[in-house]
Amino acid sequence: MNSLDAALLPELDTLRQQGLARALLRVDSPQGPHITIDGQSLLSFASNDYLGLAQHPALIAAAIDAATRFGTGAGASRLLGGSLPPHDELETALASFKRTEAALTFGSGYATALGTLGALLGPHDIVLLDKRAHACLVDAARLCGATLRVFKHNRLDSLDRLLQWADTRRQRPHGAPRSPRVLVVTESVFSMDGDVAPLRDLVALKERHDAWLLLDEAHATGLYGPRRAGLADALQLADRVDIHMGTLGKALGAAGGFICGSRALVAMLVHRARSFIFSTAPAPPAAAAAAAGIRLLQSPEGQSRCARLWDNIGQVRHRLTALGWPLPDSPGAIVPLVVGAEDDATALAASLRQHGVFVPAVRYPAVARGAARLRLTVSAAHKPEDLARLEAALAQVPPPPRPPASHA
Ligand SMILES: *Cc1c(COP(=O)(O)O)cnc(C)c1O
């Protein structure tokens, strides 16, 4: 055995003993409500393609057309090779969708976070992050070198204390080129709990302290608002969010990530966001599919798909509550079935799979240790009979854990 493997194998063993072993499943069908694994057809609640757009003929046609006209790959970073029409058209569509001056796309949402925080913040600055923010925001906050403080999940009192502390450090340090910047980073809909940030009060709070806000709408874009543009738009707060972030890979049915905001913000990212500068431009078919997804979202069909999604969410919540599963107060497409122990979560996922239903188990480090769960995502593409089948399968597997005794 070589020394690399000799070092890695015991570590993999430890992960297995902790109930944290992982293996990639091979899916032999398109990702959708019905997938095929090992020859077994499964009803899937694993995809973030909330509106079923990744299989939509309009997006597929846009991707094929772009591949025919511009090829399968962009070949270089846009700073070297320039932008193609699908990139420009996508960014124009994004800016108008989010009602901002400008937009910039990246290879992924993950790369968007790393590039953006790194472009705007440095060692003299401060980033205030929600405790349950996505790993890409955590990594971005660490990598940019700013002082990182974490506030309690969705707790404005906790954020307020940190903003007050940050206010005491706003003086320009001796010899520093500028005074410290303070950036609040959070999500509008959280990726593992499906709950919603108290956005209206959060925006007012960051304004009182003259801090900036980056809002990641990865799980809200496509689901909220009259044009499905996200929660900030739904609450008419879009112009008070400094930096809108999102992914093109979930409800938009394509791939990539984006920032929407002012022209100055986008210009600065083009100069400084390393994951934009040193990375090949998004593939033309992916960019064209995303632009088609944005058009579709805002169309009557987008509206009816979104309405169907919310109807499905209501039905799933109703059925799960009847089976005794405690659900978050704020309804959303992400429904966490919190089990607790890592092994219990994988065992529950395995028994559901035996009943033909695929709901992925989520464990540390995606969630805290001991907070393992099944992460069930509802799609507009689920049919009423799919939801009935989910309920029937859940009725045949171990019931939800008893809630801990209340101290009320
Ligand atoms: C999925 C996700 C991302 C990353 O987006 P990708 O395009 O998949 O890299 C960022 N933030 C949140 C909250 C997410 O759930």
The ligand as a Gaussian input file, in Angstrom:
#p B3LYP/6-31G(d) Opt

LIG

0 1
 C      -26.785000      24.980000      -3.454000
 C      -26.445000      26.221000      -2.701000
 C      -25.383000      27.038000      -3.102000
 C      -24.419000      26.607000      -4.166000
 O      -24.930000      26.700000      -5.432000
 P      -24.330000      25.751000      -6.583000
 O      -24.695000      26.430000      -7.824000
 O      -24.987000      24.424000      -6.391000
 O      -22.849000      25.685000      -6.351000
 C      -25.198000      28.230000      -2.454000
 N      -25.987000      28.616000      -1.430000
 C      -26.994000      27.831000      -1.002000
 C      -27.833000      28.303000       0.134000
 C      -27.247000      26.611000      -1.608000
 O      -28.206000      25.829000      -1.153000

